[in-house]
Amino acid sequence: MWRILLMVSLLCWSADGQVKCRDNNNGEVDWYIIYKAPKLNNIGTTGLEYLYTDSNGKTETSKSHNKLIDNPNGVLANTLRPIFKPTTSMQKDFGFITYSDQPPGKTVPQKFGHSKGVVMMEKVKTGVWLLHSTPQFPFKRDNNFWPSNGAAKAQTFICVTFKYNEFKKIGGHLLDIAAFPFDHQIPADFHKELIDVTEKKNPPGEGMQDLRSAAGGVFRSFAKHNIENSIKDTDPKRFEGDLYLAIAEEYQTGVKVQTWGCQRKREYSYCGQRNVFNIPSVKVDLGNGEVKWKASNDHSKWCVAENNNNHLICIADVNRAITQYRRPGGGLCFKLKEASNLFKGLIDDTDPCSRKRPRDPDCDPDDDL
């Protein structure tokens, strides 16, 4: 019996670590991206369907396996399972931080970043960074991880598996975006940057850095510049606080951007040396044929290169809005033809330069997520 127990233990805690991004079948993947649909009666969605793509070349929808995004044995639950236990039961070489400006049951001051995500890792092994756009997620650290209001709007998730040493830089990024940690367990001998995140003492910063995934993929994180409150809403200097313009300038390409369509003071498309075009609507095949929804039903944040020969794709956590030019936030970018082309194919329309689209009548007057 003890030999069986030892074998199981070794399989469960291999030298490579077990904290990794996981697919719908609990298989290990280097990275994945999820685009969740909104709940809309006119297109027949429940708000739990999604499009999925990963590093293994798999592209599928929740229809492919009939596991919706809140399934306790689905892709998100499989990935988050290492934190589905009391902190007192966690191994001493394991740590995690869940952060959000809209955590369950709390109100967060505006000085913190408009950022949401989960980091968890085993020391000297591997861990994951799950960057997303969903308020109150994870709602609980168990099978009730999905928030009851999570179906309403479209959302994005990107999960990347990193080796432990990369979390020193990821911790620095979380400090730069002033991430608000609403739950955490970081051992005292982990990277100081991660400990500093949990103490919420450091002022926000800005910058970018290259990160290498566990399988060697090259990613780049961005922490954007925050403009001064004294800069007027009509001042061209305000665009210095636009994350997506910074991304466009860094990659020397125009970009097409999807962000929350009901944001107050939503920015119009920008045209200059590098163009930043708003996406007002998308079209997605969720397994039952193509459906469309507007940015007013979409809380996701992502961009792709304007040029079809540039394979940039970024998943981010801030909107294109003047109010958010003053707040910290950031994103994670990489170049891959298949992923970039997949998201380019979802674009139904783009707004022309400098034409401010009227606020959608479907927006709630109090909407400003």
N, C-alpha and C positions, 0 to 999 in steps of 0.2 A: 504493500500500500504506500509506503513512504517513497518508493521509487516513482510511483505514479504521481504523487503529489509534487515531487521534485521536478518531474518532467513538465507538469502543468505550469509550475512556477517559472521555470526557465522559458517556456513558450510565451508566457504572459509578460515577462519582464526581460526581454532580450537586450543585448548590448546596444542595439540600435534605438531602443526606446519604443514605447507604444503610443505616445501622444503625437498623433499624426492626423492630417485631414483624411476623412474616410468617406467612401461613397455609399450609395444606397444599400449595397450588400456588405457593408463594413470592411470593404477592401481598402488598403492604403493607397492614397494618391498624393502626388507632390503638391497639387493645387486643384481647386475647382472654383467655378463661378456659378451662382444661382441668380436667376431673374424671376422673382415671384410676381404673379398677376394680381391685379386688384379685384375686389368683389364688386361685380357689376351685373345687374339683372339683364341689361340689354345685350350682353355677350354671353351670358350664362355661366359666369365664373363664380366660384365660391370664395375666391381670394386665397386659396391654399394651393392652387396649381402653380407649376413652375417650369422653367426651362433651365437645363443644367448642361455644363460642359466642363471637361477636366483635362489634366495633363496626360491621361492615357488615350486621348483622342476620342473619348466618348462624348456624344451629344445626344441628349434624350430629354423627354418631358416626364412629369409625374404620371402621365397617362401610360408611359412605357411599363411601369411596374405597379401602378395604382397605390403608391405611397405618397400621400400629400405631405406638405412641408412640416406639418405638426405631428407626423407619425413617430411614435416612440422607438421605432426601429428604422427610421429613415436617415437621410444623409446628415441633417443637422444634429439629431439625437446621437447618432453614431459618433460624430466628431466631438460632441460636448460631453460624452459619457464619463470622461475622467473627473469632471467636477460634479457628477451626480451622486454626491455623498457628503456627509458632514465633514467639515474641515478637520475635526479630531480624528477622522479615519483615513486622512490622506497620508501618503508616504512622505517621509521627511525630505526626499529629493524631488518633490513635486511642488509647483507653485502656479498660481493663476491670478488674473485680474479681469473682472468684468467692468467695463466703463461705458458711460452713456450720459448725455445731457438731458435725457428723458428716462431715468431709471424707474423701476416699479415703486410707486408710493412715495416719491420724493420730488422736490422742486430744486433745480440746480441754478445757481446764479449765472448770469450771462457772461461773466468773466471766463468761464470754462468753455472749452471748445464744443462746437456743434458736431460731436464725434461719438461714434458708437462702435464697440467691438469687444472681443475676448482675446486675451493671450493666456496660454497655459503651456507649461514646459516641464520636462524632467531635466535635472541638472546633468550636464555633460552628455546628454542624449539628444532628444528632439523635442520640439514643441510646435504649436500652431499659432498663427495670427489670423483671427476671423474678423474681418472688417465689414461692417454692414450699415444699414440705414433704418433699422426697425426700432421704434420706440418700445421701451419696457421689455427688451429682449436681452438675455433670457429672463423670463418672468420668474421662474424658480429654477433651482439647481436639481431638477428631477424630471420625470416625464411630463410635468406641467410647465415645460420650458417655454412653450409658445403663448404669447399674450393674447387675451381674448379680443383685443382691438387690432391684432396684427393682420387680419384679413383685409381690412378696408382699402389700403393703398398698395400699389406695386412697390416692391423693395428689391434691393440688391445685396448680395453677400459674396465676398471673396475670401477663401481660406487658402493659406499657404503654409506648408510644412518647412520649418527651419531647424537647423542645428542650434543647440543651446547658446553658443557664443554669439549668434546673430541677435539674440534678445537684449544684449547690451545696447545695440544700436536702435532696436525697436523701442526699448525703454526710453531712450533719448528722444525718439520721435513722439512718444506719448507725452513727454514733458513739454516738447515744443508746441503741441496742439492743445495743451492744458486739458488733457483727458480727465474726466471726473470718474474716479473709481468708486463704484457703489457696492462692490463685494470683492474680497481679495484674500489671498493667503500666500504670502511670499516669505520663504525662510530667510533668516538673517544672513546666511552665507551666499545668497543669490546676488546677481548684479545690482550694484548700488542704484543704478538708474531705475530699476523696477521698484526698489524700496522707496525711492524718492517719489515715484508716481503715487504710491499709496498714501504718502504723507501730504500731498497736495500743497507743497510749499514753493515750488519753483515757478518763476514767471514764464509765460509762453515765449517761444522763439520762432525761428523760421529757417528754412533750408531744405536740402534734399540729400539723399544718400543712397548708395547702391547696396542692395541686399542680395544674398545668394541663397536660394532655396536648398533644401536638403539634397535634392537631385541635381543641383548645379544651375537651375534657372536664374536668370538675371532680372531682378525687380528694382524699382526705384521708388522710394517713398518721398512725398512732398509734404512739408509743413508750410503753409502759406504766410505771406506778410499780412499784418493787420493794420489797416489805415487808422489814422487818428480820428477821434470823434469830431474834431473841428473841421475836417474836410467835408465840404458841402456835397449834397447828393448829385449836383450837376457838374461838379468839378471833374475834369478828365483824370485827375490824379487818383480818383476813387478806384480806377481799374487796377491800380497796384495791389489791391486787396482781392483780386479775382484769381482764385486758384487755377482756373482753367486757362486763363491767359498766360500765367506763369508756366503751365505745362506746355502750352503751344509754343512759347518762346524757347523753352529748354529743348524741345524736340524739333524745333524749326519746321513746324507744320501748323496749318489751321486745324481746328478741332470742331467737332459737332458734339453738343452737350445736352444730356437729359438731366434736369433737376426738378425739384418740387415746383409744380405750376401754380400753386396758390400762395407762394411766399409773398409777403408784403414787400413792395418796392422791388419786385422781380426785375432783373436787368434785361434789357433788350440785347439782341445780337450785336456783337462788336466787330467792326472791320477796321483793320489797320495793316501793319506789316504782317501780323498774324491774325487770322480771323477766328472768332469764337461764335459759332452759330447755335442758337437754341433749337432744341427739338420739341415741337409742340405736340407731336403724336407719334406713336409707335404701332407696329403691326407684328404680331407674334403667332406662330402656329404652336398651340399647346397640345397637339395630338388629335384635335377634332376639327382641323381647318383653321384658317387665319382669323384672328380677332384683332381689333384695334382699340386703343384707349388713349386718352389725352393726358398731357402733363399734369393737369389738375387732379387726375386720379393716380398719379405716379410720384411716390416719395423716394424713388431710387435716385442715385447720383453716379453717372458714368459718362465717359467721353471716349471717342475714337478719332483717329486722324481724318481730316478732310480729304486728303490724298489717298486714293485707293492703293497706291504703291507703298504707302507707309502703314505698317501693321501695328500701330500703337493702340492699346486699350488700357483704360484706367478705371478703377472703381474707387469712388471717393466718399466723403462724408459731409460736404457742405454744398449749399445751393448757390446759384448765380443770382444774388440779391444784394442790394446795397447794404441792407441791415447785417448781412453776413460778411461783408468785406471788413467789418470792424471786429469780427470774432475769429478765434483760432479754428483751425481745421486743416484737413489734408487729404491725401489719397495715396493709392498704390498703383503703379503703372508697370507695364511690361510690353514687349513686342512679340506677337505671335500671329501669323497670318490667319490661322483657322479661327481663333477666338475673336480677333479684330473683324474679320469678314462676317462672322456670325452676327455680331452686334451691329455692324454697318447695314446688314440686311434687315434689321428690325426698324430702321429709321423710315417713317412714313412721310415725313415732311420736315423742313427746316424754315425758320423765320429769316427773312431778309435783313440786311444791315439796318440798324438804327430805327427800325419800325417797332414801336412799342405795342405789343398785342394787348388789347383790352383785357381786364381781369375777367376770368371765366365766370359766368353767372352761377356755375355749379359750386364755386368755392364758398365755403362758410365764411361769413364776415370775420370770425375769430381765428380762422386758419392762419398759422404762421409758424409751421413746424420747421 
